[in-house]
């Protein structure tokens, strides 16, 4: 005799209907087997419509399952969410206990873990869907209770025809008051091998954080493309394996081969992978209190998905012509002593810089040096800069790395920093460039000792070097390419041992479309200093070559005055900084008031290098034109270069006359 709980009577479906729907539980209709029993697909007539269903039939062999049967019906009838499987009804008749839910066309996630056609974006969407389901289960707003699922695994996550995740398998779930979700509920270590929270055995109970642990295992199943538990395998437990590799920073070694291949071909976002793996790892923390809240997990996985959707894959042939520039991560780690702080020279939110000498490479890997010993760069330089991009930072965009790599690999000019090589392995994105011994111009500004070493003639030459570089980018590249640096300031000017300036940092560079030299682009970027930003670009997003001209004009005034554009000494006079103050003094005939005092100092017994008035006026005139308010009023870099060269000629003639006297 069978009984039905009255409040679920509306969900009861006659056994005859279920038999007709599944063709008498024909083996051809079996779609899976679980701890509850086999599941069958079928078509059931409901409310005048023929719907696809999945019928999970309780295996009564062991005489168990009565409690689990009603537990699942109770949970599913109580819960409604797009990422939970929907109950159609149940059958409790003639010793048959059957739970009928909507059919998931693509089966369970477990069946697709190693599916090469399951893209990274799809894997992320599935992960986000399950996270949202758990968030709903644990803490749905306005509901005084939650559910601890207790059996989250890749088999209980079903996938519909759109590959949207549907969490199922509520037969051992526990309904709990919201304020007790973090408290221990007594329980045996029940669940599926490989997913069971190890803390259950110690605490003799579960909390909502037990679901978090199991979900962390699922996340790594999705990332690595393998099941949580493989019997008779040396690495049978995936959780143990990933913890080992994560802590050794070798996680990329075990991720799904197709994902790894896409990483090497720059087809998926490393930032997205990094966020995902960090989130998954945090779920597996031994201490429950150290595991994240489900809300945080949802936020992080949504962020990973957002990064993946925004990512622009590189062309399939990208890097084919760069093989000779590839440097193995192993070699870079050896050269930097595993990125030791001893070798670190600078850092920002998105990058860390290290300085290494050629002997570091030679000592640790003679074969590496032998392979590139014919390079002119290595003959010319014996100290190098390693620029390590940091994909763990929120502001990191992988596009920045590839933009800079593409630029440096294709531009060849004596006033642009030289690329030595690059590394793209696992999560690492690294550029190796020549080391400019004096450092950045920006570091010299405001330093009396450093600025005293820069005579007016030397400063003019620095300006001319920068103008040469920008003129090359704007007008003289091969195949009539046009590039806008878009990020010029005094920290983009590196100075070598001869005082020659070289432009650096091309991560925000923009190539204008071919044959459209005069068109503008709309591309907003981060600037280290707002005082160098073209006001027209900042206002309406119009990026042109003249935007570089404006930024360069600001640098010209910095070089003349010996301080950064945003120095407090100028901000006290104008919120716009140096440019506004210098131009006002230029128009008022009081430019001497803001010129760097070190330029006016006496050397020896007489002034040997006074600034030539014609040189200064020529310089000021072109600097003033560069920072005109509108782009149309500014000169081209060709004109700027010509005027700076003229200013240098005036100065050199005066110095020669001074020496002859």
Secondary structure, 3 states (H helix, E strand, C coil): CCCCCHHHHHHECCHHHHHHHCCCCCHHHEEEECCCCEEEEEEEEECCEEEEEEEEECCCCCCCCHHHHHHHHHHHHHCCCCCECCEEEEEEECCEEEEEEECCCCCEHHHHCCCCCCCHHHHHHHHHHHHHHHHHHHHCCCCCEEEECCCCCCCCEEECCCCCEEECCCCCCEEEEHHHCCCCEECCCCCCCCCCCCHHHHHCEECHHHHHHHHHHHHHHHHHCCCCECCCCCCCEHHHHHHHHHHCCCHHHHCCHHHHHHHHCCCCCHHHHHHHHHHHHHHCCCCHHHCCCHHHHHHHHHHHHHHHHHCCCCCCCCCHHHHHHECCHHHHHHHCCCCCCCCEEEECCCEEEEEEEHHHHHHHCHHHHHHHCCCHHHHHCCEEEEEEECCCCCCCCHHHHHHHHHHHHHCCCCCECCEEEEEEECCEEEEEEECCCCEEHHHHCCCHHHHHCCCHHHHHHHHHHHHHHHHHHHHHCHHHCCEECCCCCHHHEEECCCCCEEECCCCCCEECCCCCCCCCECCCCCCCCHHHCCHHHHHHCCECHHHHHHHHHHHHHHHHHCCCCCCHHHHCCCCCCHHHHHHHHHHHCCHHHCCCHHHHCCECCECCCCCCHHHHHHHHHHHHHHCCCCHHHCCCHHHHHHHHHHHHHHHHHHHHHHHHC
